[in-house]
């Protein structure tokens, strides 16, 4: 997603292509934060209940704030 977005900034003329890139830029950082949180959750299995609720508070809330 990042490579696609950066390479698309050099293409001129195609409006639909640039609108698609703008769509990607509207959520890609929040999406990567959310995905990294999910992988961290999978890698740490010892503290199941408390870890999940903590990840929801620390990752989902900023993700949703970043969308709006």
N, C-alpha and C positions, 0 to 999 in steps of 0.2 A: 504494500500500500504506500509506504513512504517513497520507495524508488519510483513507483508509477506517478505519484503526485509531483515529485520534483522534476521528473523528465517531461511531464506534460506541461510544465510552466514554460518550456521553450518552444512549444508548438503554437503557431499563430493561425488564426482564421476560423477554426472549427468551433462554433459557439457551443454546440452540444457537448463536445469533449471538455471544454472549460467548465461548463456547468457541472459535469460529472466530477471533475477535480474539486470544485468548490464543495460538492456534497461530501466527498471523502475528507476534505480538510475540516468540515464541520464537526466530525466526531472521532477522527482517528486517534488523537492523543488520549481521550477518555477511554476509548476502546482498548488501547494498549495497557493502560493502567488497570482496567478491569480484568483483562486476560492474565496479566502478571500476577494479580491477586489470586486468581483461580489456580494458577500453577503453584504458587506458594502454598496455597491451602492443600493441594494434593501432596506436596512434598513433606509436609509436617502433619503426621497422622496421630501423634500422641495426645494432643489436647483438642479433641474433636469438637465438642459443644462450645466451649468458651472461645476457641480460635475462630470458628465460623461466625459467631455473633460479632466478634471484634472486627473481622474482615468486612462484614456487611457495613458496620459503622464507619470504618476507615476508608473503604474503597467505593462502596455503592453510593454513599452520600455525595462525595466529591464528583463522582461520575455523573450523577443526576444534576448537580449544580452546574457542571461544565456544559451540559446539553442545553440548559436554558440560560 
